[in-house]
Amino acid sequence: MLAETIPLFDKGKVVLKQQEENNASYAGRFKKEDGLINWNWPATAIHNLARALQPWPGVYTFCEMPKQGRQRIEIIATGLADCAAEEKKQTGIIEECKADGLIVRTGEGCLKVKKVKPAGKKVLDACDFINGYHLKAGGCFGC
């Protein structure tokens, strides 16, 4: 949309229109706490939240690591993933550990976690995170 609009704007062919104040909304300042992921939300909502809050304040969750204990994990990149709909399955469960991402159960559908940043560490691709932290399917985010 932007690629189409800029050339038109340069040629003076864009009609500017005043925003209607009664339809406007105000978004307050974000806080770090706004980035805590609620795994009961639909995957699309979590994915959109992750995109909206990058780079600051970012989104994060907590995960029980096999060797390190409970750790804060910042989720850097996500995508939507297909998964079988199952009734009453716990949210935050890691369904699969794939080279291109962790498939995590949400309140509606699954989220693919592609890149993460463990507390005090550098950003890792999902594959490196899985191997370095020994995560397996059945692990849990936010539990």
N, C-alpha and C positions, 0 to 999 in steps of 0.2 A: 504494500500500500504506500509506504514512504517513497519507494523508488519511482512510483507512478506520480506522486504528488509533487515532489521537488521540481522536476522539469516544468510542470504546469505552473507552479508558483513563480519560477524564474521568468516565464513568459507572460506573467500577469493574468493568467486564466483561472486562478483559484479565487472563488468568491468567499471572502471572510465573513463569518457570522458571529455575532455576540452570543456568548453562553447564556442560557436562561438560568437566572439565579435560583429560581424556585425548584429547578431540577438538579442543581449542583449538590454535591455531597462533600463533606470534609473528612479527610483521613488524618487521624492523629499521628503523633510521632511513634515509631516502633520502639519497643523495648526488647531486650534479649529474651525475656520470658515468652514473647510472642512467637518465638521460633521452636518452642517445644512441640514435638509432633504428637498428635493424638491419633493413635493407630486405629481407633474406632471410626475415624472419618473415612469417606470413600477415597480410593486411590487417586482419582482425578483431583480431588481437593488438596490432598497432601502434595501431589506433584505440582499443582499450581502455586501452593504456598512456598514450596522449595524454590521455584523459579522467581517468585515475587520477592522473596527475602534474601536473594543473593545480590551482592556479596555480604551485606550487613542487614539485619543481625544474623542471617543464616538460620537454618533449621537444624535441630539436633534431637537426639534421643539418648537413652542409656541402654547399655548392653552388658550382660553378664558374660565376661570372657573366661574361657577355661583356665587360663593361668594368671591373668591379671586382675580378676574380680570385676566388680561393677565399674564400667568406664563410660564417660561422656563421649559420644560419637557425633561429630558434625556431618550431616549429609550434604555433600557438595553437588552431586548431579543425580537426577532420577529420570525414570521413564515409566510408562505404563506397561504392564505385563498381563498376559492371559493366564488365568488359573481356573481350575474347576470350582464352581460354586458349591460350597459345603455349608450346611446349616450348623450354627453354634460352634464354629471353629474359632479358637482363640486368636485375637488380633495381635500383630507384632511378631508372629511366628515366622521364622525363616523357612520357607517352603523348599527352596532349592538354592544351592550354591553353584552358580555357573561362572565361567570365565568372564562373561560380559556383565555380570551383576548378580546381586542377591535378590531373590524373589521373596517379598515379604507380604504376608496376608494383612489386609486392611479390613475396615468395616464393610467395604464393598469393593471386591476385586483385589488385585495384587499390584504392588509397586515394585519396580525394578530399581534397586539402589546401585548406581554405577560407580560413584566415587565417594569416598569418605575421608574424614580427617579425625583420627583419634586424638584425644586431648594431649597437647604438647608434642604432637608428631606432625609429619608432613602429610599432604594430600596423597591418598593411595587409590589406585584402581581397585575395583572389587576383587579381582583375582589376587592381587598382592595382599590385600587385606585378609582375605580368606586364608591364604597360605601362611602369612605372618602371625595371625592371631588364632589359627587353628579352629575356625568356625565351621560348623556343620549344620546341615538341615535339622530343624528342631530347636535351634537356638532361638532366643527371643529378644526383640527390641522393645524397650519400654516396659519390660516385666520386672 
